[in-house]
Amino acid sequence: MIKRIKKHFLIYFFAVGALVSLAAADNYFEISKNLEIFADIYKTLDLYYVDEINPNELIRTGIDAMLASLDPYTNFYSEAELENYRFQTTGKYGGIGAIIRQKGDYIAIIEPYENSPALKAGLQAGDLIIEINGEPTRHMKVEDASKLLKGNPGTTVELLVRREGFLQDQLIKVEREEIKIENVPFYGMINDSIGYIKFTQFTRDAGKNVSKAYQALKAEHNLKGLVLDLRGNPGGLLNEAVNVCNIFIPKNKLVVSTKGKVSDWNRDFKTLNQPLDTEIPLTVLISSGSASASEIVSGTLQDYDRAVIVGQTSFGKGLVQNTHELSYKTILKLTTAKYYIPSGRCIQAIDYSHKDKEGHANKLPDSLRSAFKTEHGRVVYDGAGIYPDVEVPQPKLSNISISLLSKDLIFDYATKFHLEHDSIPSPESFEISDGIFKDFIAFLQDKEYHYQTRSEELIDKLELQLEKENYIKAVQPSLKALRDELAKDKENDLIKFSDEIRRLLKEEIVARYYSQSGVIRSSFRDDPIIIKAVEVIANKELYKSILLPSN
């Protein structure tokens, strides 16, 4: 392997040398010079470094460091990593179909997908995987376990599973299938007249699937409004963003333009087909996790005043990536352009071309953001993602809820509840009763969920400062009394934040019986962003006024 790499280096640098001899530009000389230095460093390490070096690892480290100096979206994929890359664009892989993560010393099933091989084989949320095909998983990394669980459809994987309530571990055989992560995992009606489509990624056929979901809602219900949920959608294929926009805006309308260094690659992407509906009141939900293609869709619909955008400011990714095939079945995905939505704005939030002394890229300051106008004349801005027309802050969890979640106590209680109850009412009607909540509090009696409040953090900082200034003796009793009072108040946090904790419990328990589609159905009653979106659609005057410029 090392000899082959040396040979390729010699051939490559001979070619580069010839190129430099022909080219007059200083840039080519700099490229040749630095590549030659890089090769000399590698050859010197290979000859003299005290230990044996792995050429693949060393060169890969150099490649990754080089690309990391550009932006987070320019990446190299080796032949072994192509499967993961294809999954990003197709949403398909061969495996058992379950979300897993580290839990204690082992790998745990967090959620089997609906109709997945894992679910068919009887795997449940909360199961601990002790062995995979006889290989112990104790202290195994999640990515290593994932590789073992994946494989060609039709092959079998054997799992030794430990389940609460069972005295012995169980050996469960799961036949792998092609797993397709649906880009539209759920659609349904929020109420009698307003529909809802959950849209999670812009993989292949995303536009077709959103279209099918909309047509089904239209055909089966008295549809008067639609909520398109793009919260947390990280984006994906650019053409699918155009296809989704085409459902709601006319044919031959500009959706996005790409502009980069190579002017021949600059393109305008327009809608190609007749739309399904250009009139139905539409709200689009976004969050800080909505990026790239999600921002093309929400931004384009905003620029044409076709939808009211509800939620929080989006991520701010206005960079376009293309892939180039390299030698040895490797791929380079690199940023080639920026995209601009119909108003002319680019919503890229971070300027990776200018970094500070520490190598950090910074967000575009508000003072440098430019104003643009929507079709109706509303003012919108570039450089910071898509700003919602109706802002609804994401509710912040209390410290006690964060502690209960991070220590898996809500997850573990849901596992216990599921073992003790064969069924629950529908997601729309199930609630955490006082009896269930009391049982949860009893469950916590012998559990540790210590957490530090912001007030306690400030007292600790104050104490350190008082010690530095030699005032600590005078105020020590007062600090102790203050801490004691806070401790007493913390004991009541389970009651003080009971509504929030009940909501988290409900979500986890509903997922055990109805999967994520049930969680979504359950959220219609208490998700503040969905509630606001419905309110906007239901109030025709409010909806129209939002889409008109302010005087």
KOLLUM-973295 format. One record per residue (C-alpha): residue in one letter; y, z, x. Coordinates in steps of 0.001 Angstrom, whole numbers, padded with zeros to 6 digits, always signed. Each point is the difference from the previous one (the first is absolute). Last residue first. Example, Ala and Ser with C-alpha at 12.3 -4.5 7.8 and 13.67 -1.06 7.14 Angstrom:
S-001060+007140+013670
A-003440+000660-001370
END
This chain:
N+051182+006391-047706
S-003714+000472+000719
P-002028-003188+000234
L-002606-000541-002739
L-003721+000663+000419
I+000390+003751-000627
S+001870-000718-003227
K-002843-002101-001408
Y-002614+002731+000492
L+002318+002704-001357
E+000699-002041-003128
K-003691-000697-000546
N-001046+003647+000330
A-003814-000176-000049
I-000094-001817+003342
V+002135+002626+001775
E-001924+002918-001530
V-003309-001564+001015
A+001214-000276+003598
K+001227+003612-000086
I-003397+001284-001196
I-001756-002099+002653
I+002215+001563+002674
P-000392+003535-001343
D-003827-000197-000031
D-000986+002563-002654
R-001454-001774-003028
F-000938-003362+001548
S-001733+001825+002859
S-003274+000474-001918
R-000516-003742-000293
I+000576-000348+003743
V-002450+002799+000809
G-002551-001621-002316
S+000289-003304+001858
Q-000427+001958+003219
S-003484+001239-000880
Y-000822+001177-003556
Y-002143+003125+000450
R+000792+001310+003488
A+003480-001597-000018
V+000873+002071-003093
I-000697+003170+001986
E+002279-000973+002881
E+002898-001110-002234
K-000313+003048-002235
L+000035+002361+002963
L+003133-001649+001408
R+001744+000231-003394
R-001082+003628-000414
I+001456+000803+003432
E+003386-001477-000977
D+000099+001840-003297
S-001171+003234+001668
F+002803+000048+002556
K+001355+003445-000910
I-003454+001207-001038
L-001762-000825+003263
D+003211+000959+001796
N-000149+003607-001307
E-001516+001401+003166
K+002794-001758+001887
D+002514+002360-001632
K-001729+003018+001469
A-000040-001625+003435
L+003715-000807-000300
E+000788+003657-000725
D-002078+001128+002974
R+001739-002515+002286
L+003417+001274-001085
A-001029+003608+000618
K-001274-000939+003466
L+003243-001821+000811
S+002034+003007-001116
P-002073+002348+002136
Q+000444-002282+003058
V+003796-000272-000408
A+001278+002406+002672
K-002913-000487+002335
I+000344-003819-000026
Y+003625-000230+001146
N-000782-000762+003643
E+001507-003545-000107
K-003282-001714+000868
E-001888+002316-002359
L+002413-000803-002821
Q-000582-003723+000596
L-003760+000427-000189
E+000338+002067-003188
L+002233-002620-001597
K-002593-002678+000731
D-002733+002118-001592
I+002248+000711-003000
L+000639-003739-000385
E-003726-000757-000006
E-000555+002729-002595
S+002634-001560-002256
R-001596-003431+000386
T-003251+001480-001249
Q-003005+000526+002218
Y-003476-000561-001302
H-003209+002004-000190
Y-002741-001631-002036
E-003061+002075+000805
K-002644+000173-002696
D-001709+003132-001394
Q+002139+000228-003155
L+000615-003753-000299
F-002844-000593-002478
A+001478+002746-002222
I+003282-001942-000076
F-001946-003151-000917
D-001806+001841-002809
K+003368+001176-001307
F+001180-003639+000036
I-003083-001161-001880
G+000509+002665-002669
D+003720-000731-000324
S-000968-003619-000675
I+000353-002767+002551
E+000437-002988-002288
F-002175-002916-001114
S+001518-002136-002781
E+000880-003328+001647
P-002753+000316+002614
S-002596+000222-002811
P-001659+003377-000591
I-002220+001535+002713
S-003663-000440+000828
D-003081+001555+001563
H+001831+003140+001089
E-001232+002441+002674
L-000535-002460+002849
H+003301-001705-000786
F+001864+003310+000046
K-001403+000860+003446
T+001089-003375+001387
A+003419+000402-001643
Y+000268+003440+001616
D-000782-001520+003394
F+002711-002667-000351
I+002588+002570-001102
L-001012+002216+002916
D-000043-002851+002525
K+002014+002045+002554
S+002713-002681+000069
L+000176-000108-003790
L+000287+003742-000580
S+002532+000278+002837
I+002142-002858-001321
S-000105+001571-003447
I+001115+003359+001417
N+002847-001587+001926
S+001350-001700-003120
L-000426-003715-000479
K+003001-002298-000058
P+000475-002229-003036
Q+000752-003614+001005
P+003602-000619-000950
V+000653-002339-002961
E+002621-002640+000792
V+000759-002563-002668
D+001124-003332+001433
P-002243+000685+002978
Y+001105-000772+003576
I-002170-002635+001631
G-000339+000487+003737
A+002814+001127+002257
G+001628-002957+001730
D+001495-001959-002872
Y+002122+001117-002917
V+000280-000700-003725
V+003073-000546-002200
R-000615-001200-003552
G+001370-003463-000720
H-002405-001182-002693
E-002031-002057+002506
T-000007+002907+002446
K+002760+000485+002534
F+000058+000807+003700
A+001586+002795+002036
S-000567+000397+003726
R-001351+003060+001814
L+001694+000775+003315
S+001716+003230-001108
D-003234+001218-001576
P-001629+000155+003420
L-002976-002323+000656
K-002965+002198+000754
N-000844+000763+003601
A-002580-001211+002490
H-001194+002571+002522
G-000574-000924+003658
E+001311+003274+001401
K+003142-001738+001252
D+000719-001357-003479
K-001508-003150-001494
H+001554-003272-001122
S-002329-002820-001052
Y-001997+002335-002251
D+002861+000315-002506
I-001410+002096-002839
A+000807-000462-003700
Q-001049-003609-000638
I+001339-000826-003491
C+001355-003426+000811
R+002611-001065-002536
G+000700-003534-001175
S+000088+000761-003736
P-003319-001870-000307
I-002024+002142+002507
Y+000170-000443+003768
Y-002992+000303+002291
K+000048+000609+003714
A-002056-002119+002339
T-002844-000300+002492
T-001503+003499+000207
L-003391-000242+001630
K-003661+000242-000909
L-001980-000975+003098
I-003640-000835-000597
T-003157+000081+002112
K-003005-002299-000254
Y-000432-000252+003788
S+003284-001910+000419
L+002976+000473-002309
E+000580-000725-003680
H+003589+000491-001084
T+000913+002059-003061
N+003340+000105-001777
Q+002187+003000-000809
V+003239+000155-001989
L+002523+002822+000359
G+002118+001429-002825
K-001595+003431-000097
G+002351+002524-001635
F-002216+002775-001368
S+001245+000039-003601
T+002767+002170-001409
Q-001341+002304-002730
G-001029-000526-003624
V+000989-002604-002588
I+000933-003692+000390
V+001227-001603-003223
A-001329-003517-000297
R+001179-003617-000278
D+003469+000515+001445
Y-000747-003030+002240
D+000690+002084+003120
Q-002003+002925-001432
L-003043-002166-000701
T+000299-001332+003556
G+000379+003470+001486
S-002981+001461-001892
V-002235-002947+000926
I+001177-000414+003596
E-000034+003778+000433
S-003628+000216-001041
A-000713-002889+002398
S+001364+002151+002864
A-000097+003663-000957
S-000381+002536-002804
G-000753+003325+001716
S+003530+001341-000506
S-000588-000487-003707
I+000202-002809-002560
L-000534-000354-003760
V+000895-003327-001620
T+001356-000033-003534
L-000246-003022-002288
P+001426-000848-003417
I-001811-003176-001165
E+002164-003127+000355
T-001230-002235+002813
D-003656+000071-001024
L-002998-001950+001292
P+001899-002080+002514
Q-000435-003770+000536
N-001294-000657+003471
L+001170-000567+003568
T+002364+002883+000715
K+001960-000578+003176
F-000579+000933+003632
D+002665-001286+002386
R-001161-000540+003550
N+001036+000382+003619
W-002878-001084+002250
D+001870-002982+001462
S+002796+002419+000973
V-002222+001807+002486
K+001892+003242+000681
G-000331+001270-003577
K+001140-000447-003586
T-002180+000478-003092
S+001362-000565-003493
V-001159+001845-003126
V-000361-000458-003740
L+001973-003174-000715
K-000473-001246-003561
N-001942-003243-000550
K-001791+001260-003135
P+001536+002814-002015
I-000270+003765+000625
F-002513+002558-001324
I-003472-001179+001011
N+001499-001937+002929
C+000964+003308+001666
V-003716+000813+000327
N-000768-003407+001501
V+002846+000279+002539
A-001313+003403+001111
E-003457-001568+000239
N+001382-002642+002370
L+001258+002742+002339
L-003397+001642+000433
G+000046+003757+000555
G+002220+002766-001318
P-000203+003758+000595
N-000285+000939-003714
G+000851+003718-000111
R+001812-000352-003307
L-000287-003555-001317
D-000475+000931-003677
L+000926-002784-002429
V+001133+001570-003307
L+000072-002459-002915
G+001809-000233-003336
K-000522-001047-003625
L-003767-000637-000020
N-001599+000171-003444
H-003435+000220+001570
E-003141-002019+000773
A+001421-003380+000989
K+003057+001269+001882
L-001971+002656+001861
A-002655-002558+000948
Q+002660-002498+001090
Y+001663+002602+002228
A-003278+000988+001663
K-000948-003642+000568
S+003404-000711+001582
V-000257+003052+002256
N-003442-001251+001048
K+001173-003567+000679
G+002936+001245+002055
A-002260+002279+002050
D-002528-002803+000548
R-000304+000822+003708
T+001472+003333+001129
F+003444+001244-000955
Q-000859+003677-000440
T+000115+002843-002571
F+001109-001370-003382
K-000256+002378-002951
I+000913-001869-003181
Y+001462+001815-003038
G+000717-001095-003541
I+002623+001250-002441
S-000469-000471-003769
D-002413+002578-001403
N+000271+002335+002991
I-000778-000119+003712
M-002290-002981-000590
G-002481-001197+002583
Y-000470-001454+003473
F-001981+001363+002906
P-001358-000842+003463
V+002196-003080+000441
N-000466-000738+003715
E-003671+000849-000424
I-001705+001221+003143
K-003024-002256+000249
I-003176+001508+001362
E-002791-002428+000844
E-003087+002116-000451
R-001868+002586+002042
E-003173+001519-001359
V+000262+003782+000073
K-002910+002303+000788
I+000547+003697-000655
L-001788+002764+001917
Q+000957+003342-001562
D+000898+003245+001761
Q-001663+003062-001436
L+001158+002942-002109
F+002220-002032-002312
G+003099+001527-001650
E+002465-001681+002375
R-001390-003257+001349
R-001217-000842+003495
V-000924-003656+000532
L-002332-001672+002493
L+000982-003639-000291
E-002248-003023+000461
V+001643-003458+000220
T-001555-003103-001507
T+000723-003692+000536
G+000712-002335-002929
P+003662-000529+000898
N+000490+000008+003779
G+001264+003211+001509
K+002435+002871-000366
L-001156+003612-000067
L-000442+000166+003772
K+003458-001446+000631
S+001528+002484-002452
A-001657+002903+001799
D+001599-001122+003257
E+003417-000342-001685
V-000354+003470-001527
K-000673+001580+003382
M-003270+001913+000352
H+000309+003788+000514
R-003360+000452-001768
T-001113-003418-001168
P-003603+000185+001195
E-001691-003414+000415
G-003137-000332-002129
N+001193-003110-001812
I+003254+001826-000747
E-000395+003779+000180
I+001733+003060-001489
I+002150-001840-002548
L+001716+002700-002067
D+000230-000659-003734
G+003338+001065-001504
A+000487-003129-002103
Q-003403-001147-001170
L-002785-002258+001256
G-002526-000958-002667
A-001308-003296+001408
K+001989-001963-002597
L+003167+001820+001037
A-000478-000867+003674
P-000967-003591-000862
S+003387-000303-001789
N+000598-000374-003745
E+003267+002012+000328
Y+000697+000990+003591
P-001593+003191+001333
E+002655+002645+000720
I+000474+002579+002719
I-003466-000261+001539
A+000109+002394+002921
I-000593-000425+003730
Y-000934+003184+001829
D+001343+002867+002094
G+002605+001110-002534
K+000821-002898-002266
Q+000685-003291+001758
R+000585-002921-002324
I-001825-002448-002240
I+001040-002390-002780
A-003034-001750-001438
G-001356-003515-000469
I-003420-000132+001702
G+000702-002791+002472
G+000728-003687+000598
Y+003690-000843-000031
K+002581-001604-002286
G+003742+000552-000566
T+000554-003637+001029
T+003061+000179+002289
Q-000311+003499+001469
F-003802-000224-000115
R+000184-003060+002257
Y+001771+002097+002635
N-002629+002736-000193
E-002762-002581+000482
L+001902-001557+002907
E-000116+003221+002006
A-003126-000789+002040
E+001447-003400+000991
S+003097+001737+001323
Y+003119+000292-002131
F+003459+000101+001609
N+002983+001328-001951
T+003646-000796-000735
Y+000830+002152-003051
P+001174+003181+001733
D+002840-001786+001835
L+000688-001243+003537
S-000814+002655+002619
A-003292+000654-001815
L-001070-003554+000894
M+000150+000692+003737
A-001677+003403-000349
D-002832-001524-002046
I-000565-002791+002521
G+000006+002361+002974
T-002417+002412-001673
R-002222-002969-000901
I-000036-001057+003671
L-001197+003444+001040
E-002539+000414-002789
N-001606-003411+000516
P-000002+000308+003779
N-001728+003415+000009
I+000881+001694+003260
E-002413+001568+002475
D+001506+003042+001652
V+002139+000467+003144
Y+002151-003086-000550
Y-000209-002308+003054
L-001345-003442-000870
D+000415-000164-003775
L+003338+001791+000145
T+001263-002520+002563
K-001240-002934-002070
Y+001690+001375-003139
I+003307+000595+001764
D-000117-003484+001551
A-000607-001536-003439
F+003016+001805-001477
I+002166-001058+002928
E-001100-003618-000532
L+000837+000265-003681
N+003416+001350+000947
K+000800-002843+002378
S-001256-002729-002307
I+002034+001268-002953
E+003106+000444+002130
F-000386-003519+001406
Y-000388-001430-003472
N+003189+001721-001116
D+001934-001339+002971
A-000307-003491-001461
A-000745-002773+002468
A-003529-000711-001067
L-002462-002130+001963
S-000819+002490+002743
V-000075+002726-002611
L-002643-001838-001987
A-002170-000506+003071
G+000195+003702+000756
V-000909+000791-003590
A-003084-002186+000294
F-001043+001660+003273
F+000733+003312-001642
Y-002389-000756-002835
I-002817-001269+002188
L+000238+003009+002312
F+000215+002448-002923
H-002948-001669-001718
K-002104+000404+003136
K+000991+003643+000359
I-000953+000595-003654
R-003383-001659+000573
K-000598+002118+003093
I+000822+003151-001967
M-002415-000972-002803
END
